[in-house]
């Protein structure tokens, strides 16, 4: 009669306890743990499918908001520690910071993602004073130069972005923000 081979102990996928499996395919120590493992696997698959369906249902407007949010986060990270572009109020963490567009999104949609057009601003200048544009322009000329500011002012086209472009913009700026935050934390 052939001698049965004893299997090495394994770690249960559900509870993490060591057990001696009855076959090489066993992944759990008990029927209860096996059911828990199956439930977790099915829940992960369900969550993944739900996420995929939600992504498919997003409108162009939803993608536009997400892309703009990613760009704004990047600008706030890039300009962290710098004063407000309009009033020189310091970034000391005591007031809210906005990503302020020099040329507004409504007036010049083609510049909505252009980082030369977006700079960190205090909430008062951006929201209450509508950008405080006179002071914004003075400081923008000092920061970028008159040629680049003149170029921004000449742009008057209207842009309509497709979903694939918006996904790419979101991805690029999320990655850039992550890199900036990593560089800042390691310095």
Residue pairs with C-beta under 8 A, 6 or more apart in sequence:
6 20
7 20
7 21
7 22
7 23
7 24
9 18
9 19
9 20
9 21
10 18
10 19
10 20
10 21
10 26
10 27
11 17
11 18
12 18
12 19
12 27
12 28
12 29
12 30
12 33
13 27
13 28
13 33
13 37
14 28
14 29
14 32
14 33
14 34
14 36
14 37
14 40
15 29
15 33
15 36
17 29
19 26
19 29
27 34
27 37
28 34
28 36
28 37
58 163
60 161
60 162
60 163
60 166
63 163
63 166
63 167
63 170
64 161
64 166
66 166
66 170
67 113
67 161
67 166
67 167
67 169
67 170
67 173
68 105
68 112
68 113
70 169
70 170
70 171
70 173
70 174
70 177
71 99
71 112
71 113
71 115
71 118
71 169
71 173
72 98
72 99
72 118
73 99
73 173
73 174
73 177
74 115
74 173
74 174
74 176
74 177
74 180
75 99
75 115
75 118
75 119
75 120
76 97
76 98
76 99
76 120
77 177
77 180
77 181
77 184
78 115
78 120
78 180
79 85
79 91
79 97
79 119
79 120
80 91
80 120
80 184
81 91
82 91
82 120
83 89
83 90
83 91
84 91
84 120
84 121
84 122
84 125
85 100
85 119
85 120
85 121
85 125
85 136
85 139
85 140
85 143
86 100
86 121
86 122
86 125
86 126
86 129
86 131
86 132
86 133
86 135
86 136
86 139
87 122
87 124
87 125
87 132
87 135
88 139
89 95
89 122
89 124
89 125
91 97
91 120
95 122
95 123
95 124
96 122
96 123
97 120
97 121
97 122
97 123
98 120
98 121
98 122
98 123
98 126
98 127
99 118
99 119
99 120
99 121
100 118
100 119
100 120
100 121
100 125
100 126
100 131
100 136
101 111
101 112
101 117
101 118
101 131
102 117
102 118
102 119
102 131
102 133
102 136
102 137
102 140
102 149
102 152
103 111
103 117
103 152
103 153
103 155
104 131
105 112
108 117
108 155
108 156
108 157
109 158
109 159
109 160
110 155
110 157
110 158
110 159
111 117
111 152
111 155
112 159
113 169
113 173
114 152
116 144
116 148
116 152
117 152
119 136
119 140
119 143
121 131
121 132
121 136
125 131
125 132
125 135
125 136
126 132
137 149
140 149
141 149
161 169
